[in-house]
Amino acid sequence: MGTGTLYGREREQAAVDALLDGARDGRSGVLVLRGEPGIGKTALLEYAVAAAAGAFRVVRAAGVEYEAELPFAGLSLLLAPGLDGLAALPGPQRRSLEGAFGLGEGGGGPGDRLLTGLATLGLLAELAAERPLLCVVDDVQWLDRSSLDALLIAARRLQVEGVALLLAARDGGPAGADGLPLAGLPELRLSGLAESDATRLLDARLLDARSGAGLAEPTRRRLLAEAAGNPLALVELPIPEGESTPGGLALTSRLQIAFHGQVTGLPPATQTLLLLAAAEENGELDVVLAAAAHLGAPGAEALTPAEQAGLVTVGTDRRLAFRHPLLRAAVLQRAPLQQRLAAHRAIGEALEDGDRRTWHLALAATAPDAELADALERAALRAESRGAHGGAAAAYERAAGLTPDRDGATRRLVLAAEAATEEGKLAQAEALAERAGARTDDVFVHALLDQVRAVAHFWRGAYPAAYRLLLDAAGTDIEPAHAARMLLQAFHAAWYVGEDAVATVLDRLAALPLGPRGPLAPLARHLPAAVLPALGRTAEPAPDVRATVEAARKAGAESPVDLVQLCGATLVLGRDAETLELAGELVAEARAKGAVGVLPTLQFFLAEAELFHGRHRDAEVTASEAYALARDTGQGQWTSQLAAILACSAALGGSDERCVELAAEALASGSSAPAAGEPWAQWALGLLDLGRGRAGAAADRLHTLTTGPYRHHVGATRAVPDLVEAAVRVGEPGRAAEPYERFARWAGAAGTPWAEALRLRCQALLGPDELAESAYRGALDLHEGTHRPFEQARTALLYGEWLRRERRRTDARPHLSAALETFERVGARPWADRARTELTATGTAAPADTPPGALTSLTPQELQIARLAAQGLTNRDIAAQLFLSPRTVGHHLYKAYPKLGIASRTELAALF
């Protein structure tokens, strides 16, 4: 048909051409085509495939509307031609994809789904190693969620692999892309054709059908009006007869009716094969024919009329494809229920043992079937082991419907609700919880269902409701180990409710009669002991974190996930050195094991510890990697937290615009609740004001932070010395009195020299004046050996300023000089400027502004890669550690060399 030509899509074709040109030049790119059914998305995909012919390697897949959710089915179809590249991937990534595709045991942890996405990036890069790769996915809205998540993680991390990723997604309605996590990806929305282009397409159709000469102009206008610029409608809608009207039906419905008509005229045997093909999700002709044999239908020859009518095509790979997804939907919708059930049963019988067979037989079942329900539960367990919780939820729910006994069905509904929660399908989880709760009076079951509801409340930002549900559930007559798990979740919710709620949870946790066994027991003992003193409450002395880690590992804690809360607990109590060491070890362990899900959390704690130790550049590098990873894997809470800590780093370095931009991102929670990163973001903005001499604005912001509901958060606690300085500068020391008293109690509980040094600095600022000098000197003495150069320099600066005001200029100069040297070394430009001004005011010319070193010109990612390369790691080693492609690593090194004034890798070692 001449209508294969694209009419009126020059702009869209140019966008596709630009995507392909970028891949030819080694740049990767993503483009999402969006629009209503029939608007031309598939035609543009075909244009891209034709334009890439010969020069590109092409892989493609299409989502299929299906009642089951088979984990990673879409991704498996897409990447099947490239499975020979698996061997080149790092071990954890290779095992993750093997598990996802059913080729090996895979992983089994909660981070596997995220790791599979990064492994998908790695495999795409391998497929593009010799020539550029075009990856085409149609009907993205029908992909199984695990495949979609993996593909989108890869899409967001593509850089310079030479991969062109072209996606098409339908707009609108429950089947549309509006609810898909496509935000941030470049998109091109297709609208209807202009009237002139629509007329050209209609003329081409009529010419092919040799009916144009006899078509009356009113009929032509009516057809153009009904199609409303939709290319598929212009090609497929029947030509109106007489005064017929569409009757108010939506265009999609009228197209399906048109397809009904095309199918109805086919022989019955052909219609049977089309129904089997529509019910079989992978387009496997051999499966369709085997199922037809089970129904006693003819073989492949019965497809010939459908092929001749252009309704289906069969490729050289023996895959059958419908001309349009609406045609497939029309075939399914027009078939009576009994025929659809028979089709699923026949397909199930035709398949070998496995999850696809189980699902088709389950979709054909009309009565309880214990054996089939057990098989579905096993399928759900396999899905969970691969991180595909959405598929697990669907399998558990269908298994519940096939379970003969009431208690067994209830148990499976609970499992479905828990799996839906893990997938983030909160409304579905709550609905399943309601169904399960209405079937039983069992106390433990209701506690589990309250836990499901609480998690849904937490992720919506309803922290008080989540806290109360978990606290109540943990108080029911359940095993202490289960209660401990719920209380640990309640601790997260309570952290955003207030310190009284935190203390209540920790008191309950400390009182639990936990035995020595189980990985939760050491953490449940350590957490109250570490956090309660920081809140001014009494508790048992906190054990050494090393002892807790050893006890937890002996009790079965094998993953960094089991130990991550210890990093936060040590920070709350001011044991930053313990956090620095433990978080660093756990980050390395998470990289080695591929525990991607927990990596941003661990890196957040590590970046905090690095920042507190004055290692500002290290903190920026750590937080930058974690921020990108959290953003690309959809971890909104940690994206907010890490954006906030990067804002703080920017404030310290004097990057005003970047600080404000990152803080705004951190504060954009996307819900009615405050963002997770709010305390750090407010501290960052307060530091920016303080560093730039806007003491009044800093005092206002920091007073709100340190007296508000988040005053117990790490960022708020550590901001108190800044509030004291700002309040004293504007002559309102009383505003800092209450926060200082709490900080003093916290410093006493922390029991570290650096915390006491900061307390003495606050005391020196607050007065009385006759005690100021002894307080400053005491603080400087305590700073020695604490490895916190920035805070030591700030104390020296404040002491030098005080000495100058006391007209002791000679005494002030060495302190101001030392402060200036440190500020310049750590890159704290606003404080360096202030120290230089103060030193000049003593009558001594300040040294010239030290030009930044070559390393400061590198981006955080370039610096991180250059450091690893300097240690002798190959590009492939670095790529495996940072979850990038080797080509991306090489690209960043290539950009770093000129900035560093070197020409080769061998020269890097001398710079670090």
KAJO-V870214 format. One record per backbone hydrogen bond with DSSP energy under -1.0 kcal/mol. CO is the residue of the C=O (numbers start at 0). NH is the residue of the N-H. If there is no record, write none. Layout:
CO;NH
CO;NH
//
This chain:
0;3
1;4
8;12
9;13
10;14
11;15
12;16
13;17
14;18
15;19
16;20
17;21
18;22
19;23
20;24
21;26
22;25
28;164
30;166
31;187
32;168
33;189
34;170
35;38
37;231
39;43
40;44
41;45
42;46
43;47
44;48
45;49
46;50
47;51
51;55
56;133
58;135
60;137
69;72
71;75
72;76
73;77
74;78
78;81
79;82
81;84
82;85
84;87
85;88
89;93
90;94
91;95
92;96
93;97
94;98
95;99
96;100
97;102
97;103
98;101
108;111
110;114
111;115
112;116
113;117
114;118
115;119
116;120
117;121
118;122
119;123
120;124
121;125
122;126
123;127
125;128
131;56
132;163
133;58
134;165
135;60
136;167
137;62
138;141
139;142
143;147
144;148
145;149
146;150
147;151
148;152
149;153
150;154
151;155
153;156
158;27
161;132
162;28
163;134
164;30
165;136
166;32
167;139
168;34
169;176
172;175
176;179
179;181
181;184
185;31
187;33
193;197
194;198
195;199
196;200
197;201
198;202
199;203
200;204
201;205
202;206
203;207
204;208
205;210
211;214
215;219
216;220
217;221
218;222
219;223
220;224
221;225
222;226
223;227
226;229
228;192
229;233
230;234
231;235
232;236
240;243
245;248
249;253
250;254
251;255
252;256
253;257
254;258
255;259
256;260
257;261
258;262
259;263
262;265
266;270
267;271
268;272
269;273
270;274
271;275
272;276
273;277
274;278
275;279
282;319
283;287
284;288
285;289
286;290
287;291
288;292
289;293
290;294
291;296
292;295
298;301
299;302
302;306
303;307
304;308
305;310
306;309
310;322
312;320
314;317
317;284
318;314
320;312
323;326
323;327
324;328
325;329
326;330
327;331
328;332
329;333
335;339
336;340
337;341
338;342
339;343
340;344
341;345
342;346
343;347
344;348
345;349
346;350
353;357
354;358
355;359
356;360
357;361
358;362
359;363
368;372
369;373
370;374
371;375
372;376
373;377
374;378
375;379
376;380
377;381
378;382
379;383
380;384
382;387
383;386
386;388
387;391
388;392
389;393
390;394
391;395
392;396
393;397
394;398
395;399
396;400
401;368
404;408
405;409
406;410
407;411
408;412
409;413
410;414
411;415
412;416
413;417
414;418
415;419
416;420
417;421
418;422
419;424
420;423
423;425
424;428
425;429
426;430
427;431
428;432
429;433
430;434
431;435
432;436
433;437
435;438
441;445
442;446
443;447
444;448
445;449
446;450
447;451
448;452
449;453
450;454
451;455
452;456
453;457
454;458
455;459
456;461
457;460
460;462
461;465
462;466
463;467
464;468
465;469
466;470
467;471
468;472
469;473
472;475
475;477
478;482
479;483
480;484
481;485
482;486
483;487
484;488
485;489
486;490
487;491
488;492
489;493
490;494
492;495
493;496
493;497
497;501
498;502
499;503
500;504
501;505
502;506
503;507
504;508
505;509
506;510
508;511
511;513
517;520
519;523
520;524
521;525
522;526
525;529
526;530
527;531
531;534
531;536
532;535
543;547
544;548
545;549
546;550
547;551
548;552
549;553
550;554
551;556
552;555
555;557
558;561
559;562
559;563
562;565
563;566
563;567
564;568
565;569
566;570
567;571
568;572
569;574
570;573
573;575
574;578
575;579
576;580
577;581
578;582
579;583
580;584
581;585
582;586
583;587
584;588
585;589
586;590
587;591
588;592
589;593
589;594
593;595
597;601
598;602
599;603
600;604
601;605
602;606
603;607
604;608
605;609
606;610
607;611
608;612
609;614
610;613
613;615
614;618
615;619
616;620
617;621
618;622
619;623
620;624
621;625
622;626
623;627
624;628
625;629
626;630
627;631
628;632
629;634
630;633
633;635
634;638
635;639
636;640
637;641
638;642
639;643
640;644
641;645
642;646
643;647
644;648
645;649
646;650
647;651
648;652
649;654
653;655
654;658
655;659
656;660
657;661
658;662
659;663
660;664
661;665
662;666
666;668
674;677
676;680
677;681
678;682
679;683
680;684
681;685
682;686
683;687
684;688
685;689
686;690
687;691
688;693
689;692
692;694
693;697
694;698
695;699
696;700
697;701
698;702
699;703
700;704
701;705
702;706
707;710
709;712
712;716
713;717
716;719
718;722
719;723
720;724
721;725
722;726
723;727
724;728
725;729
726;731
727;730
731;734
732;735
733;736
735;739
736;740
737;741
738;742
739;743
740;744
741;745
742;746
743;747
744;748
745;749
746;750
751;755
752;756
753;757
754;758
755;759
756;760
757;761
758;762
759;763
760;764
761;765
762;766
767;770
768;771
770;774
771;775
772;776
773;777
774;778
775;779
776;780
777;781
778;782
779;783
782;785
787;791
788;792
789;793
790;794
791;795
792;796
793;797
794;798
795;799
796;800
797;801
798;802
799;803
800;804
801;805
802;807
803;806
807;811
808;812
811;815
812;816
813;817
814;818
815;819
816;820
817;821
818;822
819;823
820;824
821;825
822;827
826;828
827;831
828;832
829;833
830;834
831;835
832;836
833;837
834;838
835;839
836;840
838;841
838;843
839;842
853;856
854;857
858;862
859;863
860;864
861;865
862;866
863;867
864;868
865;869
866;870
867;872
868;871
873;877
874;878
875;879
876;880
877;881
878;883
884;888
885;889
886;890
887;891
888;892
889;893
890;894
891;895
892;896
895;899
896;901
903;906
904;907
907;910
908;911
//
